[in-house]
Amino acid sequence: MDGFYERTTKDSINIDPLQTGGKLSEAARRALVEWGDGYSVCDFCPGTLDQIKTPPIYNFIHEELPEFLGCDVARVTNGAREGKFAIMHGVSSSYKCEKKAVVMDANAHYSSYVAAERAGLKVLLVPNSGYPEYKMDPEGYSEAIDSNDDVALALVTYPDGNYGNLPDVRKIAKICRKKGVPLLLNAAYAVGRMPVKMKELGADFIVGSGHKSMASAGPVGVMGMKEEFADLILRKSERHPAKEVELLGCTARGVTIMTLIASFPHVKSRIKKWGKEVEKARYFSKQVERFGIIQLGEKPHNHDLMFFESEILYNISKKAKGGRFFLYRELKKRRIHGIKPGLTRYFKLSTYGLRKEEIEYVINSFEEIISKYTKTAENN
Ligand SMILES: *Cc1c(COP(=O)(O)O)cnc(C)c1O
């Protein structure tokens, strides 16, 4: 069993967008051991998670988190998707609302669809602009909402998890407000990486992901809303009056919330350096485009998650030993992890949190790999 405890990729340079923002802070690493036992946070629970004063969960959920998210009321969930489901279900299944459709952007994450399906909502998609930028036109929300009398909620993905595009939420929010449809901001790739304030952007709900973007062990997430929706989304059980129904009474009841809280000072300070992260991403994109790895999505880019199209790597893969797995192997040899095995033509990556030298190293590695294989081809 020795090998079981060892994670072979942990000393690599990690460019997997899923993983770059979830690396634990030192404080969270300590919390992980200290609070690892099952229901460790429940020693002094008065009946609901958010009311626990020791450890300081109450303060986190009722003071720090709403301020951070720019909302009135916040909760900790088991992930962004659990937050989306709670909101969709709360909004739509409530006796106050007979509406049964949700409008969302074409770049929405699969978990938004699945949450809608589970909540029994029909999904109406707002199209993107297509190749190469895949941008969202806010006016599309207007059309989608008008196309159906049954719209209970709109959702926008900020940024989306494929191209890393940041849609104009303020404009979308204005449209939704005019039509009387509340707006949910799916900020799984934003909260904890970059500054984002729900109310400043005009949204009514926000969700974030602890294990994706808040340097936490997962699964854990955050959810925020305007005061006016709190009764609806956080309504209490008839039989168990302390328990919130949409949260099934309790959410992150153990070590995950403790890593979230432990990393919070680190997260608050790192979002101040967001400008540098965007600079690094743009630099990376510009450099790799020199050798035919072309960035799709918004340009210039505004996020560390980037999607690339690379005919050159694809062409190499047709002839290389090991076929389409050549890229994964070459990167692995150089201790670079995060592009899925087998991908060459289209892939995404993230430069979040990488040091300048690491970015240079990754750029040079791509250049080296391409030149190695194009040379071999010429010699043949
Ligand atoms: C990763 C991701 C999610 C899922 O987050 P969980 O916290 O794992 O549920 C949702 N939306 C987007 C856009 C994502 O990229």
Ligand as a Chemical Component Dictionary entry (heavy atoms), coordinates in Angstrom:
data_LIG
# 
_chem_comp.id                   LIG 
_chem_comp.type                 NON-POLYMER 
_chem_comp.pdbx_formal_charge   0 
_chem_comp.three_letter_code    LIG 
# 
loop_
_chem_comp_atom.comp_id 
_chem_comp_atom.atom_id 
_chem_comp_atom.alt_atom_id 
_chem_comp_atom.type_symbol 
_chem_comp_atom.charge 
_chem_comp_atom.model_Cartn_x 
_chem_comp_atom.model_Cartn_y 
_chem_comp_atom.model_Cartn_z 
_chem_comp_atom.pdbx_ordinal 
LIG C1 C1 C 0 -15.501 23.690 -11.790 1  
LIG C2 C2 C 0 -16.731 24.419 -12.134 2  
LIG C3 C3 C 0 -17.912 24.157 -11.447 3  
LIG C4 C4 C 0 -18.050 23.083 -10.417 4  
LIG O1 O1 O 0 -17.595 23.479 -9.174  5  
LIG P1 P1 P 0 -17.835 22.498 -7.942  6  
LIG O2 O2 O 0 -17.472 23.334 -6.761  7  
LIG O3 O3 O 0 -16.917 21.338 -8.107  8  
LIG O4 O4 O 0 -19.264 22.100 -7.959  9  
LIG C5 C5 C 0 -19.009 24.905 -11.774 10 
LIG N1 N1 N 0 -18.962 25.858 -12.722 11 
LIG C6 C6 C 0 -17.839 26.141 -13.385 12 
LIG C7 C7 C 0 -17.837 27.208 -14.422 13 
LIG C8 C8 C 0 -16.702 25.424 -13.135 14 
LIG O5 O5 O 0 -15.611 25.673 -13.850 15 
# 
loop_
_chem_comp_bond.comp_id 
_chem_comp_bond.atom_id_1 
_chem_comp_bond.atom_id_2 
_chem_comp_bond.value_order 
_chem_comp_bond.pdbx_ordinal 
LIG C1 C2 SING 1  
LIG C2 C3 SING 2  
LIG C2 C8 DOUB 3  
LIG C3 C4 SING 4  
LIG C3 C5 DOUB 5  
LIG C4 O1 SING 6  
LIG O1 P1 SING 7  
LIG P1 O2 DOUB 8  
LIG P1 O3 SING 9  
LIG P1 O4 SING 10 
LIG C5 N1 SING 11 
LIG N1 C6 DOUB 12 
LIG C6 C7 SING 13 
LIG C6 C8 SING 14 
LIG C8 O5 SING 15 
# 
